[in-house]
């Protein structure tokens, strides 16, 4: 066993113990909007009384929370994974007539607001996904993206379920990280892109390039620093390592 693997195992939980709790596990209907409200100023004003598409809605908590209290209608779309379908059945029990959770984009339908929350770092082809989001946005409508954490940030490798070590993808090779991960997950992933849910190694620089090439007008971009550290999100290179979340509001012009 290589030294790096030995060290990372020593810095990880016992494989027989439960996963370290993360944001997904702790999410419920009451706190589902906390992250997007924290990272996208004025988000509720954007969706109030509007038709909304949640692109990559996961378990559907955010879509349900918006449909319950703010939006005129909400459609949530995601892949037909067993966990997601099971969660959608629970959201259906809420009886929200203005909420639709589906694995297929509604044919030809456009929305006032199309948003992606905590999903953009997982899409195989994020530029293509953003173009799909643009197509589904009405002229004058907006696209909202917010995600955590960018690739080089402390938790960018998304390995928090078994190790609390920050920057694990900086300190250890991909091969080492995924070999240790195999003690906790059985999907056989040999690359970050292959892990369940996928990871596209979304850096801040890549995020900005995708936005600039989207054909959408950039209204706002926010880079939220780790633990509120001053200035770090404004310094090239440094910002990649000390930005905890990235967000934007884009407009589809007429």
NORBELFEN-V977658 format. One line per field, one symbol per residue. burial: 1 if it has 9 or more other ideal C-beta (glycine too) atoms within 8 Angstrom, else 0. A space follows every 50 residues. Layout:
# NORBELFEN-V977658
burial->???
This chain:
# NORBELFEN-V977658
burial->00011111100100000000010000101001101110110010011001 11111111111111111101101111110000011011001001010010 11000000001111111011111001101111110110001111111111 11111111110110101110010001110111010000100111100111 01110111011001010100111111000001100000111111111111 1100
